[in-house]
């Protein structure tokens, strides 16, 4: 029983640590177009990979910024030998990155965009990029002293359950305005997502063609392996 509790506590601690590291890097790499991170623990240290639209703003001149971030990750979060890496998000992929789009909407709101224009425009751009569905939620003091929540929903989306966790990419950002803060949440159902209830029905002729194509693919792989050997 004690071992089970310690395992659960370790999992919770890791999730909390991941969330805090994400918040820290989002805050300190805001202008870089932060799009998420991956944390991988190895015997040699903790690899933290930041996905950003503008990697140069994370690395800094002669690596000054990235070295400072590594030092702070070690001192403030007690990570074991943190190794910070940066991967560029291609411009063609950034519109389908929920975190990037949440940051862009928040930035637009801070620049004075009307919330309906910002939310609706972002949702349309995301759908045009190939997403199956999107939910853009803005919440806070949108037009006055009272808090409001407005959602912009397009396409096919899932709100909860395992399907939502598996297929919906989620990002969150905050816009600071004179009236108060506005929270921006973007949830994107990834392009080419196939949901559990979706099935395909093929005729006998189509099945024969698919089988023939599969066999050709397998023969091609064998031939490549023989050549390489």
N, C-alpha and C positions, 0 to 999 in steps of 0.2 A: 504493500500500500504506500509505504514511504517512497519507494522507488518511482511509483506511478505519479505521485504528487510532484516529485522533483523534476520528472520529465515534462509534465504539464507546465510547471513554473519556468523551465528552461525555454519551452516553446513560446510562452507569453513574453518572457524577457526578450527573446530574439525579435518577436514582432514589434514590441515597443521600441527596441533599439533601431530597427529598420525604419519605423515611422519617424523617430527623432532625427535620424541621419538624413532622411529624405527632406524633412522640413528645413534642416540646417543647410543642405546643399541647394534647395530651392531658393532660400533667402539670399545665399551668397553667390548664386550664379543666375540671378533673375534675368539679366540682360542677354544671356546666352541662348534663350529659348529652351529652357529645361524641359525635357520630355520623359523623364523617368530615370530609374537606376536599377542596377542588378548588384546584389551582394553575394560573393562567393568566398567561402572560408577554405583555406588550404593550409598545409603544414608550414608553408613559408610566410603566411600572412593572410590578411583579409583584402580580397580584391573588390573594389567598389568601382563599377563602371557607370559613368554618367552619360546619358544620351542627350545631346544638345544640337540645336540648329547651327550655332556658331561656336565650335569647339575652341577657337582661339581665345574667346573671352573667358573660358574656364582654365586654359593652360597659362595664359599670360605671357609677357615678354620673357624669353629665356626660361620659361617654366616657373616663374616666380609665384603666380597665383596658385597653381596646382600643388606646389611644394608647401605653401602656407596652409592650404586646405588639408593636406595630408597630416601636417603637424597638429592642426586643431582637432582633426578626427581622432588622433591618438591621445591627445591630452584631455579633451572634453568628453569623449565617448568611450575612452579606454579600449579602443579597437586594437587588436593584435597586429602590429606591423602593417598598417593600412597602405594599400597600393592603389592610388586613384588613377583611373583611366578614363578616356573620353572617346565616345563614338559619335560620329556625325549623323544627324538625321537628314536624309536627303529631302530636298524641297518637295519632291513628288510624294513623300510619305508623311510630311509634317501635318498636312491637313487631316490625316486619319489618325493622328496621335492626340488622344483626349487631353493629356496634360498640356501640350503645346497650344491647343486651341483654347483651353480654359485660360491660359496666361494671356493669349491674344485678346480674348473678349474682355478680361479684366483691364488690360492696358487701354483698350478702346474706351471703356467706361470712364477710366481715369482721365482720358483726353477729352471727355465731354460728349461722347456718343450717347444718343438716346438708347435706353436698354432694349427696346423693341427692335430697333435697327441693328444693334450689335448682335443680339441673340438670333434673330431670324436670318441675318446675313451669314452668320457662322454656320447655322444649321444647313442652309442651302449649299454653301461651299463644301461642307462635309459630305453631303449626299451626292454632289456633282463629282466628288473625288472617288466615288465608288462604294461608299458605306451602305450597308443594308438598312441601317436605321440610326437615329440619333435623338438624344434628349439633352437639351440645353436648359439648365435651371439657373435663374438669377434670383437671389433672395436678399432682402435688406431694405434700406430706405431708398426705394427706386425713384419716387417722385415727390415725396413729402416726409413728414415726421413719423408716419406709421410704416411699420415693416410690411412688405408684400413679397409674395412669391409668384414668379411667372415662369411657365415652362413652354418651350418650343419643341414640339415632337414631330418628327418626320420618319416615314418608312416603318420598318418592322423592328420593334424593340421588345426587350424583356425587362421586367421590373424587379424580379426577385428569384430566389431559388438557385440551384446549381447551374442551370442554363445561363442565367444572368452573370453569375460569377465567372463562368468559363468563356462566354462569348462577348461580353460587354466590357470594353476598355473604358476606364474611368479616370478623370482628372479633376483637380480642384484648385482654384486660385481665389485671391481676394483683391477686390478693387477698393482703394481708400479714396473717398470723396468728401466734400465739405459737409454734406448731410449725415454722413456715416459710412460704414463699410458695407460692401455688397459681396456676398459669396457667389461664386460662379462654379457650377458643376457641369461637366460635359461627360456624357456617356455615349459611346459609339459601338454599335454592333459591327464587328469587323467585316470587311469585304469578303465575299465567297464563303461566308459562314453557312454551314449546313446544320440545321436544327434536328433534334432527335425524331421529331414527328414527320419530317420530310423524307419521302421515299421516291424512288425512280422506278418506273415500270418500262421494261424493254421487251420488244418482240423477239421471237426466236432468231430472226435474221440479224437483229442488232446484237444479240448475245453472241452469235457466231463471229461477227465482226470484232467485237470486244475481245473475245477469247483469242482470235487470230492475232490481234494487235499485241495482246499480253505475251503470247508465245514468241512473237518477233522481238519484243523488248528483252525477254529472257535470253534468247539466242544471241542478241547483240551484246548483252552484258558478258556472257560466257566468252564470246569472241574477243572482247576487249581484254578480259582477264588473261586469255591465252597469249595474246600479243604482248601484254605487259610482262608476263612471266618469261 
